Amino acid sequence: MTFMDLEDPRYAYMFGFLQADGHLHAGTRQRGQLSVEISYRDIDILRTFQELCPYNSTIRERTRKTNFSENHRSAIWTVCALEARERLVELGLPYGKKSARITPPRVPFSQRDYLRGIIDADGAVGFTAQGLPFVALSTTSTAIATYLCRYTKLTLDIPRLTSRNARDGAYNIMYMRETGVALADHLYSPGGLALERKRAAAAEVAAWVRPAHMRPPRPRRSWTQMEDRILLDAPSIAEAAEQLGRSEQSCNLRRWRLRKKAQGQAD
């Protein structure tokens, strides 16, 4: 077994999780450590990581006061081996603050398992207050946000665009209703590593069926070259929407994409 062979689904998941929730700390004279701190209820995944890691490591627990709890209990997995840290850096887990710098691996890897690791660490799976199923990811990494959107388009034919939140600079990507069902069913396939609570939530999401009283989703309408020309020539978004029989939001987004594409070609 080669440590962090990302074509192995277990390591692909583990690496995605570490990129999102792990921390590499550098010390003097090549000393340092990898640490992962998560809620104690999820300690089983750390025990699995310990089994997959051929280097000495420890798991400890602590209780501390947080913004959400007076007695938050957590579990911490720590690895100090230089060889392990060098391998992780080589694959794309940098030292220090990394949330905006992480990128998908540049070596062959099990994509579905990698994304499940990212979602387990930095995402959410469940139901909204209105009872609508969803899978969501919040990240400050442009590369990760772009990769997720591209993956769901190519794999599940679910188009998704995203942009940074003006308040905190994060990308908040959400798949709801049927798209959330499809993604949960795809990512949380039987037998793969996962946090058990999210696996259970994903099973509930995947079982969701649109209620009879809920309006069915509107079919997607592709843009034609003629519509693109009308959109670009129209003096305003409102007039374009009226001519094309589309919403102003749809027209505004399409015009932005066309202009961005044209700018990229010009550059």
Steps between C-alpha positions, in 0.01 A plus 500: 500500500650833387425789734270753331457321170203712394372241255412302813150627595587497871798730456314724255231553764759544773692759299186702422412498869853606600506783247179639646543426871868417552783733595872469426717681754868563424770505767875548514747237377236330282276444798127549467173314502174430327197537725127456451255610767133406465200440722542198725186346350699452177804339663452176304621666180822602676551142613463392138759760393733368768464148360568622147809695604817283519672755725466540876210723596287582800137579572411703806194685617436831670210703634491877461269797488392619153254753361243223477560292811636534851644148484582411141661157481734441209743237373843581355710276275869592472777374270856631526690287246689720251451250218123509546496880502716523190264266314197710595669823391596336171133415438371847583459549876708810583638606835325775695181674396377307202123537457525728196806323354394138478441350155391159370793256465707516183549124496240234412252466785160354588290809439175397667675391819713815506192722475322302771798572728473871421123501563533301824753750636374833364152430368153409618242239409144506625172689485416869521251636755239464227579130460687531170797264443840649424872442468715810553863605512654819636860568396731795441697306238415605144655179368286275721179693429566488126587131510179403682285693251685348204479150646123511557450635148710232332395209722137572587406766242427746780613847390608730779675838505632663812659822615654627821273620778555874546475467879774245569656423162390136506337298225171352623389228260168328560320220320133480602200281430566256213856620447575448870344153481712408197824627652443335840421168332810530279754606762392273785517169321498186718833392643692826466657681795277768649394658825220272617266788588537647152461161337171462689391851400591430137289184502200704617567769239536241223162351593315831463219516244339826396156527669197499271401852611839647408530659159724292271838644401506705184691332216827669406485702180821519301621827352524526122745715300210717389392561860858586595511766227166647610621505861826677418332752267214589735530846662407361842454174686130575546444536124704188427293300750178622341613416146632156596230398747759435767554635850723803554717290732555241226581768242737682733691181580519397134628843392765490772618157386515605134699813579736311728557239228566772242744673735686175559535440125625856452764454769 
